[in-house]
Amino acid sequence: MNVLVVGASAAGLATVEALRRKGYDGRVTVLGAEAHLPYDRPPLSKQVLAGSWAPSQTSLRTPDALSALDTEFVLGDPAVRLDARARTVHTAQGRALTADAVVLATGLRPRTLPGQDGLAGVHVLRTLDDALALRADLAPGKRVVVVGDGVLGAEIAATVCGLGVPVTLAGPQPAPLAYQFGPLAAGLLADLHIGRGVDLRLGSAVTGLSSSDGRVNGVRLETDEVLPADVVVVAFGAAPATEWLAGSGVLCDNGVVCDSRCRAADGIYAAGDVARWHHEGLDELLRLENRTNATEQAAAVAGNILGEDRPYTPVPYFWTNQFDARIHVHGTLSADAEVSIVEGEVAAGRFVARYHRRGEVVGVLGWNMPKQARQRRQEIAGAAVFAGKP
């Protein structure tokens, strides 16, 4: 048997490592669209953008560790077509790679605004090269507008603010992450950003950009107001990178649709941000965009390739660091949930909040209390059937 992993990021690398850890000694090939060996993405919006890390510090493994995996890395050659029945991936450079098992781990592509392409001063932040290009465009006195009030946008705004560069955060929510966190935690996050100097222009959707001589000079809101900008970061979400799978025989609907074993078709699996699989614990299709899931789902995929035949049923989890707030979330939060503080104190900046819906605990949020939040996740409804360990 030989295995082909399409995607050379965290999920792809974790798949290879899990295969080797579980005793598989056959051929493995990793195909990557970028020229870089596997690197970590969470530091891009924080340490790399801030300049506190060199690009090399994002590497997930040393060259010796990668060599020990006995894996062929084919980099800088994006996949452009899949024949699922033949389990063959065709690449931009004309390669045709066939395997007994194919793992789709192509991740996400950033969403963009109309007219964004080719406009100087407009950035997205998904890759290492994106982070370096954005950092090079930042300078004291430049006016930066971040479009997107979710996790990535808020993290970027916090980092830019920490560099002493004026920054505005724009988006439709009443506060950063309000639709996910609800009014209490999102309100605290808004206060934190405002207190550190971020200009929050929330509550109105961004409809486009204004420009002059090929360079951006403003961000247009649905109210027709234009926010002046020298640099714009578009960070209002990402979509699963599945365009290349059109006509492949694999079903794509907000990701690669899989069964509970993360299997999309016979011999075809998906892992990481691109995978939308049947979560038996929640009895619904779920797609998670976070670093932890990329690693854990990859291990589940590797096991199922090798015949373990186990459902993947994690407790959903993500974290974000913004200024001095370390926020860890377990389960599924919602803005309309009832929220109670079960440990710590909001005023002290350290607490655990429990989210309830229809009498059940659906999620836990820890604000500078990661250990305590993790210990509480067993209280989440259905946690007993989840694979995540307490």
Backbone torsions as a table, in degrees:
resi	resn	phi	psi	omega
1	MET	NA	143.4	171.7
2	ASN	-130.4	152.6	-173.3
3	VAL	-123.5	134.9	174.5
4	LEU	-115.9	125.0	177.5
5	VAL	-108.7	120.4	-179.8
6	VAL	-99.2	103.7	-175.5
7	GLY	128.4	117.7	-173.7
8	ALA	-108.7	36.6	177.2
9	SER	-105.1	-153.2	-172.8
10	ALA	-61.2	-45.8	-178.2
11	ALA	-66.0	-40.7	179.2
12	GLY	-63.5	-47.4	178.9
13	LEU	-63.4	-42.3	-178.9
14	ALA	-64.3	-31.9	176.0
15	THR	-62.9	-46.3	179.7
16	VAL	-62.1	-47.0	-177.9
17	GLU	-62.7	-39.5	179.3
18	ALA	-67.3	-38.8	176.7
19	LEU	-59.0	-47.5	-179.7
20	ARG	-66.8	-40.7	-179.4
21	ARG	-63.2	-32.6	-179.2
22	LYS	-87.5	6.3	172.2
23	GLY	99.4	1.8	179.2
24	TYR	-72.4	126.4	-178.3
25	ASP	-120.6	17.8	178.9
26	GLY	-83.7	-172.2	-176.3
27	ARG	-75.6	137.0	175.4
28	VAL	-132.4	133.1	174.8
29	THR	-123.9	135.6	175.9
30	VAL	-114.8	124.3	179.4
31	LEU	-106.2	125.1	-177.9
32	GLY	-125.8	138.8	178.7
33	ALA	-72.8	-33.4	179.9
34	GLU	-87.0	160.6	179.7
35	ALA	-81.6	-9.2	-175.6
36	HIS	-85.6	146.4	167.9
37	LEU	-67.5	164.2	-174.0
38	PRO	-52.5	129.7	178.3
39	TYR	-135.2	166.7	-175.7
40	ASP	-91.6	135.5	-177.7
41	ARG	-90.5	-35.2	-178.6
42	PRO	-52.7	-36.6	179.5
43	PRO	-69.2	-12.3	-176.1
44	LEU	-61.8	-41.5	-177.7
45	SER	-83.9	-4.1	-177.6
46	LYS	-123.0	-88.5	-172.8
47	GLN	-63.5	-42.8	-178.7
48	VAL	-68.9	-46.7	179.5
49	LEU	-63.0	-35.9	179.3
50	ALA	-73.5	-18.8	-178.6
51	GLY	87.3	6.4	-179.9
52	SER	-83.2	-14.6	174.8
53	TRP	-120.1	139.3	168.1
54	ALA	-76.2	154.4	179.7
55	PRO	-53.4	-34.7	-177.5
56	SER	-63.9	-22.9	-178.5
57	GLN	-73.7	-11.0	177.4
58	THR	-84.8	-8.7	-178.5
59	SER	-58.0	133.3	-177.9
60	LEU	-77.0	-28.6	-179.8
61	ARG	-145.1	154.6	176.2
62	THR	-73.0	160.3	176.0
63	PRO	-55.9	-37.0	179.5
64	ASP	-65.8	-40.8	179.7
65	ALA	-65.8	-39.6	177.3
66	LEU	-66.2	-40.1	179.4
67	SER	-62.3	-36.6	-178.6
68	ALA	-66.9	-17.1	178.6
69	LEU	-77.7	-12.0	178.8
70	ASP	51.7	53.7	-175.3
71	THR	-127.6	140.2	176.0
72	GLU	-88.4	123.1	176.2
73	PHE	-102.8	118.5	176.4
74	VAL	-107.0	106.1	-169.3
75	LEU	-113.2	158.1	177.7
76	GLY	70.1	24.0	-177.3
77	ASP	-139.4	90.8	-174.9
78	PRO	-65.0	147.0	171.3
79	ALA	-71.8	137.5	-179.3
80	VAL	-122.3	-15.5	-179.5
81	ARG	-160.1	143.8	176.2
82	LEU	-124.0	132.0	167.8
83	ASP	-103.9	98.6	-173.1
84	ALA	-65.3	-37.1	-178.0
85	ARG	-65.0	-40.5	179.3
86	ALA	-87.8	-7.1	-176.5
87	ARG	52.9	49.9	-178.3
88	THR	-123.6	130.4	177.5
89	VAL	-108.8	128.7	177.3
90	HIS	-102.7	141.4	-174.6
91	THR	-113.2	168.5	-178.9
92	ALA	-63.0	-29.8	-178.8
93	GLN	-91.3	7.9	174.4
94	GLY	93.9	7.2	176.5
95	ARG	-73.3	151.8	171.9
96	ALA	-129.4	108.0	-174.9
97	LEU	-108.9	122.6	-177.8
98	THR	-115.5	142.0	-179.0
99	ALA	-148.1	164.6	175.0
100	ASP	-75.6	-32.1	176.4
101	ALA	-135.0	131.5	179.6
102	VAL	-117.8	129.4	178.3
103	VAL	-110.4	121.3	179.0
104	LEU	-91.6	113.8	-177.7
105	ALA	-138.4	48.9	-172.9
106	THR	-85.3	-4.6	171.7
107	GLY	70.7	-140.3	-170.8
108	LEU	-123.8	161.6	168.3
109	ARG	-123.1	138.2	-178.2
110	PRO	-66.0	143.3	171.1
111	ARG	-75.3	151.0	-177.6
112	THR	-129.5	165.5	178.0
113	LEU	-95.9	154.2	175.5
114	PRO	-58.1	135.4	178.3
115	GLY	79.8	5.6	-176.4
116	GLN	-73.7	-39.2	-174.3
117	ASP	-59.7	129.1	176.4
118	GLY	81.3	1.0	-178.7
119	LEU	-91.0	119.9	-178.5
120	ALA	-64.0	142.3	178.1
121	GLY	90.5	-2.9	-179.8
122	VAL	-106.3	130.7	-174.3
123	HIS	-130.7	155.3	162.4
124	VAL	-118.2	169.9	178.5
125	LEU	-137.9	95.2	176.4
126	ARG	-129.1	-36.4	-174.9
127	THR	-113.1	168.9	175.7
128	LEU	-59.8	-42.7	178.9
129	ASP	-63.6	-36.2	175.6
130	ASP	-60.1	-45.5	-177.6
131	ALA	-63.4	-41.6	-179.5
132	LEU	-68.4	-38.0	178.6
133	ALA	-66.2	-41.0	178.4
134	LEU	-65.4	-45.6	-180.0
135	ARG	-59.0	-39.5	-179.2
136	ALA	-66.0	-22.4	-178.0
137	ASP	-91.6	-6.6	-179.5
138	LEU	-88.5	138.5	176.7
139	ALA	-156.7	149.0	177.7
140	PRO	-55.0	135.0	179.5
141	GLY	95.9	-21.5	176.1
142	LYS	-72.0	142.5	178.9
143	ARG	-94.3	119.8	-177.4
144	VAL	-110.1	133.0	172.9
145	VAL	-119.7	125.5	175.6
146	VAL	-100.6	121.3	179.9
147	VAL	-96.6	109.3	-178.7
148	GLY	133.9	118.7	-175.1
149	ASP	-109.3	26.8	173.5
150	GLY	-93.2	-160.6	-176.0
151	VAL	-59.6	-52.7	-175.1
152	LEU	-64.0	-46.7	-179.9
153	GLY	-60.2	-43.3	180.0
154	ALA	-65.6	-39.3	178.0
155	GLU	-64.2	-43.2	179.4
156	ILE	-62.4	-45.1	179.9
157	ALA	-59.7	-42.4	179.4
158	ALA	-63.0	-42.3	-179.1
159	THR	-66.9	-45.7	179.8
160	VAL	-61.8	-42.4	177.8
161	CYS	-59.5	-40.7	178.8
162	GLY	-64.2	-20.5	177.0
163	LEU	-84.5	-2.3	-179.6
164	GLY	81.7	17.4	-180.0
165	VAL	-100.4	129.5	179.6
166	PRO	-59.0	130.6	-175.5
167	VAL	-139.6	138.9	175.7
168	THR	-116.6	135.6	176.4
169	LEU	-108.2	121.0	-176.4
170	ALA	-119.1	145.0	178.2
171	GLY	173.1	171.5	-173.5
172	PRO	-82.6	-15.3	-175.5
173	GLN	-77.0	155.8	178.4
174	PRO	-70.0	-21.6	177.7
175	ALA	-154.5	160.7	179.0
176	PRO	-57.6	129.8	177.9
177	LEU	62.7	22.7	-176.3
178	ALA	-61.0	-38.9	-177.7
179	TYR	-67.1	-20.3	-179.2
180	GLN	-101.8	-45.2	-174.8
181	PHE	-85.0	-25.8	-171.7
182	GLY	85.3	173.4	-170.8
183	PRO	-65.4	-34.2	-175.6
184	LEU	-65.3	-63.0	-176.2
185	ALA	-66.9	-38.6	179.4
186	ALA	-66.6	-36.6	176.8
187	GLY	-64.4	-40.1	176.1
188	LEU	-63.8	-38.6	178.8
189	LEU	-65.6	-40.5	176.8
190	ALA	-61.6	-45.8	178.6
191	ASP	-59.9	-39.3	179.8
192	LEU	-62.9	-46.5	-179.8
193	HIS	-64.8	-45.8	-179.5
194	ILE	-61.5	-42.7	-179.4
195	GLY	-63.4	-26.4	179.2
196	ARG	-92.2	-5.3	174.3
197	GLY	110.6	3.8	176.3
198	VAL	-75.6	133.6	176.3
199	ASP	-88.1	110.2	-179.5
200	LEU	-90.0	120.4	175.6
201	ARG	-120.4	74.4	-172.4
202	LEU	-107.1	165.8	179.4
203	GLY	96.1	-1.8	177.6
204	SER	-135.8	131.8	179.8
205	ALA	-71.8	149.3	174.2
206	VAL	-86.4	130.9	-177.1
207	THR	-108.5	-16.2	-179.3
208	GLY	173.6	-170.4	-177.1
209	LEU	-123.5	155.2	170.1
210	SER	-115.6	153.0	-174.5
211	SER	-151.8	166.5	176.0
212	SER	-148.4	130.1	178.6
213	ASP	53.6	38.5	174.4
214	GLY	81.5	8.5	178.7
215	ARG	-127.4	141.0	-179.5
216	VAL	-64.0	143.3	174.7
217	ASN	-136.2	3.4	178.5
218	GLY	-175.0	163.7	177.8
219	VAL	-120.5	124.4	-175.6
220	ARG	-94.3	130.2	178.3
221	LEU	-96.0	166.5	-179.9
222	GLU	-65.5	-16.3	176.5
223	THR	-83.0	0.4	-175.8
224	ASP	76.6	-0.3	172.5
225	GLU	-70.0	144.0	178.0
226	VAL	-115.5	122.2	176.9
227	LEU	-86.4	119.9	179.8
228	PRO	-60.9	139.8	-177.6
229	ALA	-153.5	137.2	170.1
230	ASP	-97.2	-28.6	178.2
231	VAL	-135.5	134.6	178.6
232	VAL	-125.0	132.9	174.2
233	VAL	-112.7	117.9	-180.0
234	VAL	-92.7	111.7	-174.1
235	ALA	-142.0	50.0	-178.6
236	PHE	-106.1	39.9	174.0
237	GLY	116.5	170.3	-179.5
238	ALA	-143.3	158.7	179.9
239	ALA	-118.1	147.8	177.5
240	PRO	-57.7	137.0	-178.6
241	ALA	-81.5	82.8	-174.9
242	THR	-122.9	1.9	-176.6
243	GLU	-56.1	-36.2	-176.3
244	TRP	-70.5	-9.6	-179.1
245	LEU	-93.1	1.8	178.7
246	ALA	-58.0	130.6	178.9
247	GLY	76.4	9.5	-175.4
248	SER	-82.0	-19.5	-171.2
249	GLY	96.7	-4.6	176.4
250	VAL	-98.2	132.0	-179.7
251	LEU	-77.2	127.6	177.1
252	CYS	-123.3	125.6	178.5
253	ASP	-154.3	97.9	-171.5
254	ASN	54.8	47.8	-178.6
255	GLY	119.6	176.9	176.1
256	VAL	-81.2	115.8	-175.4
257	VAL	-78.0	126.4	-174.7
258	CYS	-130.2	163.6	171.3
259	ASP	-81.7	-171.6	-175.5
260	SER	-69.2	-13.4	176.9
261	ARG	-95.6	10.8	-178.6
262	CYS	64.6	30.4	-179.5
263	ARG	-103.8	124.7	-178.7
264	ALA	-94.1	-27.2	178.7
265	ALA	-164.1	174.5	-179.5
266	ASP	-59.1	114.7	179.5
267	GLY	79.5	4.1	-179.2
268	ILE	-117.9	125.4	-178.9
269	TYR	-126.0	165.5	176.1
270	ALA	-137.5	147.9	-179.2
271	ALA	-146.8	148.9	176.0
272	GLY	86.5	-155.2	-172.6
273	ASP	-59.1	-26.2	-174.6
274	VAL	-83.9	-15.4	-172.9
275	ALA	-86.7	131.4	173.2
276	ARG	-123.1	104.1	-169.3
277	TRP	-119.8	164.1	178.6
278	HIS	-81.4	111.6	178.7
279	HIS	-87.1	108.9	-175.8
280	GLU	-65.3	-30.6	179.8
281	GLY	-67.4	-37.2	-179.9
282	LEU	-97.2	-12.6	-177.3
283	ASP	54.3	50.6	176.9
284	GLU	-157.4	161.6	173.5
285	LEU	-75.8	133.7	-174.8
286	LEU	-134.8	140.5	172.6
287	ARG	-132.7	125.6	-176.6
288	LEU	-115.0	135.2	179.6
289	GLU	-111.7	81.3	175.3
290	ASN	-159.2	161.5	-173.8
291	ARG	-64.7	-40.7	-178.3
292	THR	-62.6	-45.4	179.9
293	ASN	-62.7	-37.3	179.8
294	ALA	-56.6	-43.2	-178.5
295	THR	-72.9	-46.1	-175.8
296	GLU	-69.5	-39.5	-179.8
297	GLN	-69.3	-36.0	177.1
298	ALA	-60.2	-40.6	179.0
299	ALA	-65.2	-38.4	177.7
300	ALA	-65.2	-41.8	178.1
301	VAL	-61.9	-46.0	179.4
302	ALA	-57.8	-43.7	179.3
303	GLY	-62.6	-40.8	-178.8
304	ASN	-72.6	-31.6	172.8
305	ILE	-59.8	-36.7	-177.1
306	LEU	-89.1	7.7	172.2
307	GLY	96.9	12.0	-179.0
308	GLU	-70.1	-29.3	176.5
309	ASP	53.5	58.5	179.7
310	ARG	-122.6	139.7	176.1
311	PRO	-71.7	151.4	176.1
312	TYR	-98.8	112.6	-173.9
313	THR	-133.9	67.0	-178.1
314	PRO	-78.9	159.5	163.9
315	VAL	-78.9	118.0	179.6
316	PRO	-54.5	139.9	-175.0
317	TYR	-152.2	140.3	167.1
318	PHE	-154.0	167.1	179.5
319	TRP	-141.7	159.3	174.7
320	THR	-148.8	142.8	174.9
321	ASN	-113.5	124.0	177.3
322	GLN	-138.4	118.7	-172.7
323	PHE	53.4	-123.4	-179.1
324	ASP	-101.0	15.6	178.4
325	ALA	-98.2	125.9	175.1
326	ARG	-113.1	107.8	-171.8
327	ILE	-111.1	125.8	179.8
328	HIS	-122.7	131.2	-175.4
329	VAL	-124.4	128.6	175.3
330	HIS	-118.9	140.2	-179.2
331	GLY	86.8	-157.7	-178.4
332	THR	-122.6	111.3	179.3
333	LEU	-86.0	161.9	173.3
334	SER	-152.6	151.7	-175.1
335	ALA	-66.4	-25.2	-177.2
336	ASP	-94.7	7.7	179.3
337	ALA	-75.4	154.2	170.3
338	GLU	-78.0	137.8	-176.4
339	VAL	-121.9	131.9	175.7
340	SER	-130.9	142.9	177.3
341	ILE	-87.4	120.0	-174.1
342	VAL	-109.6	-14.6	174.1
343	GLU	-149.6	150.7	178.0
344	GLY	71.3	-165.3	-178.6
345	GLU	-141.2	136.6	178.0
346	VAL	-59.2	-44.0	-177.0
347	ALA	-62.3	-26.9	-179.3
348	ALA	-85.8	-6.7	-179.5
349	GLY	74.5	20.7	177.5
350	ARG	-145.1	112.7	-178.8
351	PHE	-161.2	164.2	171.2
352	VAL	-120.8	127.7	178.5
353	ALA	-110.1	136.2	178.3
354	ARG	-108.5	133.2	-176.5
355	TYR	-105.4	128.4	-177.6
356	HIS	-120.1	141.9	170.0
357	ARG	-140.1	129.0	-179.8
358	ARG	50.2	41.7	175.0
359	GLY	81.5	0.9	-179.9
360	GLU	-114.5	147.3	174.2
361	VAL	-78.5	121.1	-178.6
362	VAL	-108.5	-16.2	-179.4
363	GLY	-169.1	164.8	179.5
364	VAL	-136.0	135.6	176.9
365	LEU	-121.7	127.2	175.6
366	GLY	-109.0	126.5	178.4
367	TRP	-108.8	103.5	-175.1
368	ASN	58.9	27.8	174.1
369	MET	-139.6	65.3	-174.5
370	PRO	-64.8	-42.0	-178.3
371	LYS	-64.5	-44.9	-177.7
372	GLN	-66.4	-37.4	177.9
373	ALA	-65.6	-40.4	-179.8
374	ARG	-64.8	-38.2	179.4
375	GLN	-66.7	-25.0	-177.9
376	ARG	-84.4	-9.4	-171.9
377	ARG	-68.6	-19.0	176.8
378	GLN	-68.8	-12.5	178.3
379	GLU	-79.4	-12.5	-177.2
380	ILE	-67.7	136.2	-179.5
381	ALA	-55.8	128.2	179.2
382	GLY	85.9	0.4	-175.6
383	ALA	-62.0	-25.0	-178.0
384	ALA	-63.7	-25.6	-179.3
385	VAL	-96.0	-3.0	-179.3
386	PHE	-78.9	154.4	-179.5
387	ALA	-83.7	-18.6	-177.3
388	GLY	-62.0	139.5	-180.0
389	LYS	-89.4	146.8	-178.2
390	PRO	-70.7	NA	NA
